Amino acid sequence: MDAPGRGRQIANRATAALVVVSVLLIVVAALVAPQEPGGVRFSAAQVYVWASNDADGAIGRVNTLTSEFDAALSLDVGKIDLAQSPTSVLVIDREIGSIVPLDPATLEFGDAVRLPSKTTVVALIPAQKGNQGHRGAGTGAGTERVALLAPNTGRLWITPADRLSKFDRSSPPSFEFGEGAAMVVDAAGELIVASPRDGSVYRVGDDHSERIGGFEPSRGSASMPVQVSATSAGWAVLDPRSKRLFSSEGMIDLGHAVSAGAELALQHVAVGSRADAAADPGRVLVATSSELLAITATGEVRVLARVSGDPAKPLSVGGCGFAAWSDGNDWSQCAESGDRVAGDARPRTTAAPVSRRGVSGDEGGGGFRGAAPIFRANGGAFVLNDPTTGEVWNVTADGAVPVSWAELLGENNDAALALEPGMPSEGGPDSPPARRAPPSTTAPDAPAPPGSGAQNPESQPSRAVASGPQREPLQPSGVGVVVDAASGTISLDWPDFGSAAPVLGYFAQRLAPGEHQTACSVASTGAVTPPTGDVLDVGRARSAIFGGAPPPDGGYRFVVWGYTATACAGSEAVTVLPAPVPSAVADVGGAMTWVGTRYEYRIAPAGGAALYELQRLDTEREPVGEPVVFSGAAVPRELTGDVFGEPVVFRLRACTVWGADAACGPWSEHAAPQPSLDFTLPGLVYSEERGEWTWVALPDNAGQSARVLCMGRSGPAGQVEIADGYCRTGEAFASGDAILRVRIAGVVLDIVGSDR
């Protein structure tokens, strides 16, 4: 479906759970920065971050350079949550469990879909440039993806962000990690999942998971999910129930450093921020309701601050750490400098007096005392936000500065633009209303709006308005085009059309084959009428993004129109043609391989198509379920939900990506050479003291029996006792030497005690 014009009308969507009722804008733009290889990149990543306001039912975009909102959207939603990246914003309605995408460039909403549950955790996995996908994963590196984790079941779905509108919560999950699982996207953009079910930490790609470590979950960790993080020092898992922190270096008991009954919050890292070892102190922060702890790679636990309040999850961004509490305290420290503490929080090791300035700038502390702040991060930009009250603070070098909604949601509310679902614009759905040009006294050197390509708005020089004799007011120039098929967008950019008179705005027009080109016009009163058809009104911005369907046969034509107070002129048309349809997939390289504790069939189709569709076949060679999408290498059983213990039979086809649509070639059928096997023993634990392995149940692989044997690395030692649910050796081995050997259908997996 073609993207509608910005803010003009919204189609009636029966499945939409989020209904936009008003849009309040100071700056509206459909802009992208100068293009980089690998797709569109927005300069807004380092400046702008979105916050939510349940009290007023709104979300807003904060400019962290000016500590002001530049846009706000009012929503008919009671409890709002957000997931965001430089190129995407996902708005979540926690009351009914739905999600809707918002394009941060055009401020347009997509279609809402239901989440698997109201508590579903949502994360955006950024697109990777070139071939820098997940290490060893061979994933869809060129496409931003959405990860949806239901913590009550541990089911995880991964879907391309531009196909979110097609998500079906009844579809088979991409992975299952068991109740109480947790996930995080690290600074490099890789998805990390902790599974209490088998005590494992996984690096997860679109089509396979790789076990990178283990931990020992406590009883009840499913009802109180673990927390997981990834820093420059590696992965970390916090079990709040047992107050134990696990990492690749081992386990650290925080019980002695944490007050009784304290709430614990493990730090997270801003995705895409600088997280190299030179910039990051290589520690893990844990905030509690009474202190802030730093745990080093060597296991040292330091108390950085004493507080009394509910903690926000600490944030690491750009080599700096930040923390905040509901008692009005905030804390920050960078690798290159010492602590900066506001309110009453103070480093334990600091003898000199600390600042008692409150985060709002008042003496005595407590700028957000009584609030429940959380950190909202978008690349290198972040703010503190109390979602319930809507309060927002911009964290600066001098403390946290309050950001007010009043100008957008209070004083200017009379100017709100109503966007009732299905309401046509004035003059009918195909006739956009006339737009009055701003008065000629409006400064043409206003600050660049989000995404305009201004990498550092503070450094942008102002431009003087030319005076003297008027020359030809408009000089249309060539239009540059960047096609990003993975996100389903076509981006346009162009130089300033102006000569002597300032250009007051631009329209970007998309024309289908055979569609007549119409021009914009300026009346003597100054009223501007846009060209008809598929048009984006981008204001003074000099770039625009079109989404929707791929170019039809014959291609799309694009024209950019610029207007002054007296005239309107258009550029030469630029044509974008569709990509060719792929041929049948004939060459499929595949091999049985280990994916954690699962023996799977992984395939790597030759040909390098943008994406592939995969669908399971039953014993009669009939398709089962809906096709699933992957890019690069894939594990068919994980994608199609085949039963363990049976060879997977599937069909495959290559596709040309275009956002939510794809032009696909013919299907070809394939089969795995061996059955897929699951060696996971639920609840598996090793006790050094007793030399005993225990588990809840043996693996179920379509009736194929599993045999177990416990031993040391050098082999069995003494008498071995095996019964239902345990295996005990006559000699108690250290966890690093203890082996549990599991054999199914002639395939063997050795599990080491130190990995449990």
Residue, then its C-alpha position, 0 to 999 in steps of 0.5 A: m500500500d502506498a504511503p499516505g500524505r503526511g498528516r492528511q488522512i488515516a485509513n480505517r483499520a479494523t485491527a488497529a489498536l492504537v488510534v491517532v486522535s491529534v497531531l501537534l507539530i513544531v517541526v514536521a519533516a520527511l528527511v534522511a541524511p546523506q546516504e551511506p552504503g547499505g541503506v538510509r541512515f538518519s542523522a536524528a540518531q544522535v540528537y532525537v529520542w522519543a518519550s511517552n506520557d500516559a497522563d496525557g495519552a501522548i508520545g513526543r520527540v525530544n531534541t536533546l541539544t535544545s532540551e525541547f520537544d519538537a513534535a508530539l502525537s496524541l494517542d487514544v491509549g492508556k498505557i504506552d510503551l516504546a521501542q525505537s531506533p534511528t529509523s523506526v519507532l514502535v508504539i505499544d499499547r500495554e492495556i490491550g497488547s498491540i503494537v503499531p509502527l511509526d515512521p520517524a521521518t514522516l510521522e505516519f503510522g502503519d497498521a497495528v497488530r496484536l502482540p503474543s501477550k500484553t507483557t511481550v518484550v519488544a526490541l529492534i535489531p538494527a540492520q548491519k552494513g555490508n556482510q557484518g551480520h551476527r557472528g556465524a549466524g548468516t542472518g538478514a544483515g541488511t534489514e532492521r528486524v523486530a524481536l518479540l519475546a513472551p516472557n511467560t512462555g519464552r517464545l521468541w519471534i523475529t520478523p523484518a520491521d517492514r513486515l511487522s504488519k503481517f505478523d500473526r501471533s498464532s504463527p510458530p515462534s522462531f525460537e523457544f527458550g522457556e518461561g522466564a527468558a530475557m533478551v537484550v540487543d547489545a551495542a553492536g546490534e546483536l540479540i542476546v537471550a538468557s534461558p533459565r530453562d536450560g541455564s544458557v545464554y545464546r547469541v540469536g540470529d534470524d535463523h539460528s542460535e549459538r550458545i555462548g555461555g551458561f548460568e545456574p538459574s534458581r528455583g522460581s526464576a521463571s516467575m521472576p525473570v532473569q535480566v541479561s545485559a551485554t557490555s564491552a566486558g561480555w554478557a552478564v545475567l542477573d538472577p534477582r531472586s538469588k541476587r547472583l550475577f553470572s558472566s563468562e568469568g563465573m558467578i558473583d554473589l551480590g547478597h553481601a553487598v545488597s540490602a535485604g529486600a532491595e530491588l535490583a536492576l541490571q544495566h543496559v547498553a544503548v544500541g549503536s553507541r560507542a562500546d569499545a573497551a577503550a571507551d567503556p570501563g569494562r564493568v557491569l552496573v547494578a542499581t538497587s533501591s539502596e545503592l549503585l554497584a559496579i562489578t568488574a571483570t575480576g569479580e570486585v564489587r564496588v559501591l558507587a552510591r548510597v540512595s533510597g528509591d526505586p531504581a531505573k535500569p542503569l544505562s551505558v552510552g558512549g563510554c559513560g554510565f548513568a543511573a537514576w532513582s525515584d528519590g530524585n538522585d541521578w549519577s553519571q561517570c565517564a571513562e575519561s572523568g570521575d563521578r558526577v552525582a546529583g541529589d544525595a547520591r555519592p560515591r563511597t570512595t569520594a571524600a570531597p563534598v559532592s554536588r547537592r544540586g537537584v536534577s531540576g537545577d534547584e538546590g537541595g536535590g529531588g528534581f524528580r523525587g517521587a517519579a518513576p524514571i526510566f532511561r529512553a535511548n535512541g543511538g547516542a541520544f537518551v532522556l529520563n522519562d516517567p511514563t506514568t506522569g509523562e515527565v521528561w528530563n534531558v541528562t546533560a553534563d550539568g545535570a538533568v534538565p526538565v523538558s516541558w510538554a506544555e507548549l505542545l499539549g497545553e498552549n497550542n492544543d487549540a491548533a491540533l489537527a484532528l485525524e479521525p480514522g477514515m476521515p477524508s481531507e477537505g475536498g475529498p480523498d483525492s484532493p488535498p487541501a490548499r496549503r497557505a505559504p508562510p509569510s515571506t518574513t519567515a527566516p529561511d535559515a531556521p534550524a534543520p529539522p530531524g533527519s535533514g542531514a545536519q550531523n551537528p545542528e549546533s555547528q550549522p552556520s546561519r544563512a543571510v537572506a539576499s536583498g536587492p533586485q529579484r532574479e528568477p525565483l526558482q531554479p529546479s535542479g536534479v533529484g538524487v534517488v536511493v532505493d533501499a529494497a530491504s526497507g521498501t523505501i525510495s529516498l529522494d534528495w535535491p539541492d536548493f531550488g532557490s535563487a534570489a527569493p527564498v524557497l518556502g517549501y517543497f512537494a515530492q510527487r510519485l507517478a505510476p505508469g501512465e499517470h498524468q503529471t500535474a503541477c502545484s500553483v501559488a495564488s495571488t493571495g499566497a495560498v499554495t495548492p499541491p500537485t495531485g496524486d501521491v504527494l509528500d509535503v516536506g516543508r523546507a526539507r530537501s529530502a523525502i522517503f516514499g514507502g509502499a509497493p515496489p515499482p510496477d512494470g514501467g516503473y515509478r516517476f518522481v518529480v520534486w516541486g518547489y515554491t516561493a511566495t509567487a511561483c512554483a516549479g518542478s524538476e525533471a522526472v526521475t524513473v525507478l524500475p522494478a527489480p527482476v524476479p529470481s529464478a528457481v533455487a537449484d543449489v542448496g548447500g546444507a549440513m547437520t550442525w549443532v545449534g546449542t543443545r540441538y542437532e539441526y539441519r542448516i542450509a545456505p542457498a547459493g545465488g545470494a538472493a535478497l531473501y528466501e521463503l521457506q515452507r514445511l512439507d508433510t509426508e504427502r509433500e503438501p505445504v504445512g503452515e505459512p511460509v517463513v522468511f529468512s536471509g542467508a543461512a537458515v535452520p529449517r526445523e527452527l523456522t518451520g516447527d518440525v517435530f524433533g526426531e524426524p528429517v525436515v522436508f521443505r520447499l524453498r524459493a528466492c525473492t526480491v525484497w521490497g518492504a512488506d512485499a516480495a517478488c518470488g521465483p518458483w518453489s523447489e523441494h529439499a529434505a534433510p539427510q538426518p533427523s533433527l534432534d533436541f538434546t536439551l534436558p530441562g532443569l539440568v544441574y550439576s552438584e560438585e559436592r555430590g558428584e551428581w547430575t539431576w534433570v526434570a525429564l529426558p529429551d523427547n524426539a518423536g519416540q527415539s530414546a535418549r541414553v545418559l552416562c556421567m563421567g570425568r573427562s578421562g572416562p568413568a571413575g568408580q561405580v556410576e548410578i543412573a536412575d530416573g532424573y539423576c546420574r551419580t559418579g562414585e567420584a565427585f568431579a570438579s564442574g570443569d571435569a564433569i561430563l554428562r554424555v547424552r546419546i540419541a539415534g547414534v548422535v552424542l553430545d557431551i555436556v560439561g558441568s561448568d557450563r550449567 
